[in-house]
Amino acid sequence: MKPTLLILAAGMASRYGGMKQIEGFGPDDETIMDYSIYDAIRAGFGKIVFIIREEFAEQFKQIFEPKLNGRVATEYVYQHMDAYLEGFQRPADRTKPWGTAHAVLCAKEVINEPFAVINADDFYGRDSFEKAAHFLKADCTEKHYAIVGYELKQTLSAHGTVNRGVCGTDSEGHLHSVVERLNISYQGGIVKCEDGMTPDTLDANTIVSMNFWCFHPSIFSYTEKLFQQFLKERGQEPKSEFFIPIVADQFMHDGSGKVEIIPTDAIWFGVTYKEDAPAVRKAINGLLEEGVYPAGLWRN
């Protein structure tokens, strides 16, 4: 069975100031998602599931269906604020989605096979999709998940701070923890982390999560139980979020299973800020010149 790729595209992009998920960066206005989907298809993924906000559904379909129809199966899932609340009354002033783990949970009804999760606005590179596909086909089980790990120095922005999940490993090299560190940036050649936590500097080679996860479909029932616990503890906080690392951390520490770190030397880039966009276009043009991608992904 071919694995599925789940793309998280329902975020509000508050720091970017626009719908960066559908901004064109390639010669035919390809989005970053287009390159991820292209890499996924040639790596052997059989279905693409988009997690989006319902108000953008028609716009998304108009962009992607002409490109993908006949190439790969597609599904569109909406991250509704009231999905999987099971009677919980959310705060009336809450406008923020419940977070990435809740977004994954919203795909429960359309994914029955091992699957990968990525962000819509991150470029992950061909190598990462090939390694993820191999893991999902050969090694993924109810007790064995994975994360694709990147070196921190490859994931920083020249235009502001970023937040990254710093990966800790156990004696066997498996993921032991993912600690969300905030306000990370290069300052005078040193990677500083200004979030009040220690250490306040990080090694540039530290492995971090860019939210590229590999899961067995059993993750859905597990996540659903944890979400109910999260709602009881933090559901009344208007800006609380239920993140994927919360689920992965609990999975590792309650004895449910292990999470393998899949290292990649793939180039990563993304668009956290508007000012990142020219560098993204330059990087994509470089990959086109090297022949990594054809000029116009979907012309043939």
C-alpha positions in Angstrom: 0.0 0.0 0.0 1.3 3.4 -0.9 1.7 5.9 1.9 -0.2 9.2 2.1 1.1 12.7 2.4 -0.9 15.0 4.8 -0.2 18.7 4.2 -1.0 21.2 7.0 -2.3 24.3 5.2 -4.8 25.7 7.6 -2.5 28.1 9.5 -3.2 31.8 9.7 0.3 32.9 8.7 0.2 35.8 11.2 3.9 36.6 10.9 3.9 36.4 7.1 0.9 38.7 6.7 -0.8 36.7 3.9 -1.8 33.3 2.4 1.8 32.1 1.9 0.6 28.6 1.4 -0.6 29.5 -2.1 1.9 32.1 -3.1 3.7 31.3 -6.4 7.5 30.9 -6.3 8.3 28.8 -9.4 8.3 29.7 -13.1 4.7 28.6 -13.5 3.7 30.1 -10.2 4.3 26.8 -8.4 3.8 27.0 -4.7 6.2 25.4 -2.2 3.6 22.8 -1.8 3.9 21.9 -5.5 7.5 20.9 -5.0 6.7 18.8 -2.0 3.9 17.1 -3.8 6.2 16.5 -6.8 8.9 15.0 -4.6 6.3 12.9 -2.8 4.8 11.4 -6.0 8.2 10.4 -7.4 9.1 8.9 -4.0 6.0 6.6 -4.1 3.3 8.4 -2.2 -0.2 7.5 -3.5 -2.5 10.2 -2.0 -2.3 13.8 -1.0 -4.5 15.1 1.8 -4.8 18.9 2.3 -5.8 20.2 5.7 -7.3 23.6 5.0 -9.8 26.1 6.2 -13.2 25.7 4.6 -13.5 29.3 3.4 -10.4 28.7 1.1 -11.6 25.3 -0.2 -12.6 26.4 -3.7 -9.5 28.5 -4.1 -7.3 25.5 -3.2 -9.1 23.1 -5.5 -8.9 25.6 -8.4 -5.2 25.7 -7.9 -4.3 22.1 -7.4 -7.0 19.9 -9.1 -5.9 20.9 -12.7 -2.3 20.0 -11.8 -2.9 16.8 -9.8 -5.9 15.2 -11.4 -4.8 11.9 -13.0 -1.4 12.1 -11.2 -2.3 11.3 -7.6 -5.4 10.9 -5.5 -6.4 14.0 -3.5 -8.6 14.7 -0.5 -9.5 18.0 1.2 -10.2 18.1 4.9 -11.3 21.1 7.0 -9.9 22.0 10.4 -13.2 23.1 12.1 -12.9 24.7 15.5 -15.6 22.4 16.9 -14.3 19.1 15.4 -13.6 16.4 18.0 -14.6 18.5 21.0 -17.1 15.8 22.1 -19.3 18.2 24.1 -16.6 20.6 25.3 -17.7 24.2 25.0 -14.9 26.2 23.5 -14.4 29.8 24.8 -16.5 32.3 22.9 -13.5 34.5 22.2 -11.3 31.8 20.7 -10.4 32.5 17.1 -7.1 30.5 16.9 -7.2 26.9 15.5 -6.5 24.2 18.1 -3.0 23.4 16.6 -1.2 21.0 14.5 -2.1 17.8 16.3 -5.8 18.7 16.1 -5.3 19.4 12.4 -3.9 15.8 12.0 -6.8 14.4 13.9 -9.2 16.1 11.4 -7.9 13.8 8.7 -8.9 10.6 10.6 -11.7 9.7 8.3 -9.7 9.8 5.1 -6.4 8.1 6.0 -6.1 4.4 6.7 -2.5 3.8 5.7 0.9 4.9 7.0 1.3 8.6 6.3 3.7 11.6 6.5 2.8 15.0 7.8 4.4 18.3 6.5 3.9 22.0 6.6 2.5 23.7 3.5 5.1 26.5 3.6 8.3 24.5 4.2 10.5 23.2 1.4 11.9 19.8 2.5 13.9 18.5 -0.4 13.8 15.3 -2.4 16.0 13.2 -0.1 13.6 13.7 2.8 10.6 12.4 0.9 12.5 9.4 -0.4 13.6 8.5 3.1 10.2 9.0 4.6 8.6 6.9 1.9 11.0 4.1 2.6 10.3 4.2 6.3 6.5 4.3 5.8 6.6 1.3 3.5 9.1 -0.8 5.3 9.3 0.1 9.0 6.3 2.0 10.2 4.1 0.2 12.8 1.8 1.0 15.6 4.8 1.2 17.9 7.3 2.7 15.5 7.0 6.3 14.2 9.6 8.6 12.8 10.6 12.3 12.3 12.8 13.7 9.6 15.5 15.8 11.4 17.3 18.8 10.0 20.3 20.7 11.2 19.3 23.9 12.9 21.7 26.0 10.9 19.8 25.0 7.7 16.5 26.3 9.1 17.1 29.9 10.3 15.8 33.0 8.7 17.9 36.1 7.9 14.9 38.3 8.5 13.8 37.5 12.1 13.5 35.0 14.8 12.0 31.5 14.3 10.6 28.8 16.6 12.0 25.3 16.3 11.4 22.0 18.0 14.8 20.9 19.4 15.2 17.1 19.2 16.8 15.2 22.1 18.0 11.6 21.6 18.3 8.6 23.8 21.3 6.2 23.9 20.0 4.3 20.8 19.7 7.5 18.8 15.9 7.5 18.9 13.9 10.7 19.6 13.6 11.3 23.3 12.1 14.7 23.4 11.1 17.7 21.3 11.4 21.0 23.2 9.8 24.0 21.5 12.4 26.8 21.6 11.3 30.3 20.7 12.9 33.4 19.1 15.9 31.7 17.6 18.3 33.7 15.4 21.9 34.2 14.5 23.6 37.0 16.4 27.2 37.6 15.8 27.8 34.1 14.5 26.1 32.5 17.5 22.7 30.9 17.5 20.8 32.7 20.3 17.5 31.6 21.8 15.7 34.4 23.6 12.8 32.6 25.3 13.9 32.7 28.9 14.9 29.0 28.9 18.3 27.5 29.2 20.6 27.1 27.5 20.2 30.5 25.8 22.6 29.5 22.9 22.2 26.4 20.7 24.7 24.4 18.6 24.2 25.2 15.0 24.3 21.5 14.2 21.5 20.7 16.7 18.8 18.5 15.1 15.4 20.1 15.0 12.0 19.2 13.9 10.5 21.0 10.9 7.2 19.2 11.4 8.0 16.3 9.0 6.5 13.3 10.8 5.8 9.7 9.8 2.9 8.0 11.5 0.9 4.8 11.5 -2.9 5.4 11.3 -3.2 4.2 14.9 -2.0 7.7 15.8 -5.5 9.0 15.3 -7.2 7.2 18.2 -4.2 8.0 20.4 -4.4 11.7 19.5 -8.1 11.8 20.1 -7.7 10.6 23.7 -4.9 13.1 24.3 -7.0 15.9 22.8 -9.7 15.3 25.3 -7.2 15.5 28.1 -5.8 18.7 26.6 -9.2 20.3 26.5 -9.8 19.6 30.2 -6.5 21.1 31.2 -6.1 24.0 28.8 -9.2 24.3 26.7 -10.3 27.5 28.3 -7.1 29.3 27.4 -8.0 31.3 24.2 -4.6 30.8 22.6 -3.6 27.3 23.8 -2.5 24.9 21.1 -2.4 21.2 20.8 0.9 20.5 18.9 2.1 17.3 17.3 5.2 17.2 19.6 2.8 17.0 22.6 1.4 13.7 21.1 4.9 12.4 20.1 6.3 13.2 23.6 3.5 11.3 25.3 3.8 8.4 22.9 7.4 8.0 23.8 7.1 8.5 27.5 4.1 6.3 28.3 5.7 3.3 26.7 3.5 3.2 23.6 6.4 3.1 21.2 9.5 4.8 19.8 10.1 7.6 17.3 13.1 7.2 15.0 15.0 10.2 13.8 15.6 10.1 10.0 18.5 12.4 9.3 18.5 14.2 5.9 21.1 16.3 4.1 18.3 17.9 2.0 18.2 21.6 1.6 15.4 23.2 3.7 14.0 26.7 3.2 10.7 28.3 4.1 8.8 31.6 4.3 8.3 32.7 7.8 8.5 36.4 6.8 7.6 38.3 3.6 11.3 39.2 3.3 12.1 35.4 3.0 10.3 35.2 -0.4 13.2 36.4 -2.7 15.6 33.9 -1.1 13.1 31.1 -1.7 12.7 32.1 -5.3 16.5 32.2 -5.7 16.8 28.8 -4.1 14.2 27.3 -6.4 15.8 28.8 -9.5 19.1 27.2 -8.4 17.5 23.8 -8.1 15.9 24.3 -11.6 19.3 25.2 -13.0 20.8 22.1 -11.5 18.1 19.9 -13.0 16.6 18.8 -9.7 13.2 19.9 -11.0 11.9 20.5 -14.5 11.0 24.1 -15.4 7.3 23.9 -15.0 6.5 20.9 -12.8 3.2 19.9 -14.3 3.5 20.8 -18.0 3.8 17.2 -19.2 
